[in-house]
Amino acid sequence: MTGLALTGLSTRPAQAWGGVRLVPLVRERPIEDLRLDARLYGADLGVVEVTPRSAYFSYVPHGFVANWAPDENPAAAYGTQLRDAEERTPDRMPLRFHRRMARRVGKSRLRFLPLHLALEGYLALHFGGPEIAWEEWSHRAIAHGLSPRVEESYTGSVVRGLDDALRVFEIHPGQCGVLLYVADALAAAFVVPHPGDYRALHATLLHDLYGELIYHYAMLGMPVPDFRARIEDTAVRSLADLRAQARRQREEWAVFNDEVMAGALLGADYAYEHVYTMGRYHLSRFLPPFERQRENHIGELITDETGRLAYLKTFRLSENQIRRGHLLTRLAANDWNLAGTAAALGVTEARLGLRIEAAGFGHLLRQDVRDRYRAQARR
């Protein structure tokens, strides 16, 4: 497990609009041999074949296509195609079939669904359920595991203020990403290889998924204050002094953002899973340690052979999602033995059983076991 670094990117001063704060991420040297463009699917229902007898169903608002050139020559970005505002939504819902989450669509082109790689990794967390048939687990748990797993999220279009913030947001020269805050809670990080890609994909943040915490913060939060630079008059006697003071303010803001505001995202230890190799680039997804009472983010990224970050997209988990991930991780670490897991957590077995039920996994326990745990808890 290793941390997450915004290698090759520098932070610029934030811009605020209502309860939304946007922090630009700028590259001094854009990545030319890896480019991203968007494929919009409108109201299509995405169907991804998992096995010949099972499939993954999901609403797919848009997909990313990574285009890399083996000879490292520049490759053009096609940009985002938007549906006409007056065009009526189709009455029927067509089916679109994809073989895999990340699928090669050409010699040097890969199509993948943004955030779905990361969410699939979270939903598949210990998906098989108990590997040992302990007597407390139901027949369903042994035979089918945690199928199905369901989590709720919101599209950016219903996050209050995000649409307006993206519309009035000033895109910096060389900008290749953004850190998105709602009520000063880090909602998401988004990084692309090239400024042209960011300009084309800037609006796709409205199609992305956000957790319930971010949605409620946007609905209930107040406008956030704008951070303004303060330069001492007595320290400025020339244009060179003014430039030095401005540079110092920008560096102080970058340190504050990276160490304080985004510290929980960048400072955590993640478990990475390699998904696909694209020439000298690697597509991966990561899971957090599921530590309670702190920020936890899942995400996906593309890095080159030196570790430089080319693409990043993250999703902030809610406290309930963190609790479920934490519980599943501890159960798996103790071979799904309830007595051993309870001892590791420092609680009684009955209290652990109630936690499992409260997390939405009560159906995995036998009914008589659940009744016994409730009776013990009442006593």
Secondary structure, 3 states (H helix, E strand, C coil): CECCCCCCCEECCCEEECCEEEEEEECCCCCCCEEEEEEECCCCEEEEEEECCEEEEEECCEEEEEEECCCCCCCCCCCCCCCCCCCCCCCCCCEEEECCCEEEEECCEEEECCCHHHHHHHHCCCCCCCCCCCCCECHHHHHHCCCCCCCCCEEHHHCCCHHHHHHHCCCCCCEEEEEEEECCEEEEEEECCCHHHHHHHHHHHHCCEECHHHHHHHHHCCCCCCCCCCCCHHHCCCHHHHHHHHHHHHHHHHHHHHHHHCHHHHHCCEEEEEEEEECCEEEEEEECCCCCCCCCEEEEEEECCCCCEEEEEEEECCHHHHHHHHHHHHHHHCCCCHHHHHHHHCCCHHHHHHHHHHHHHHHHECHHHHHHHHHHHHC
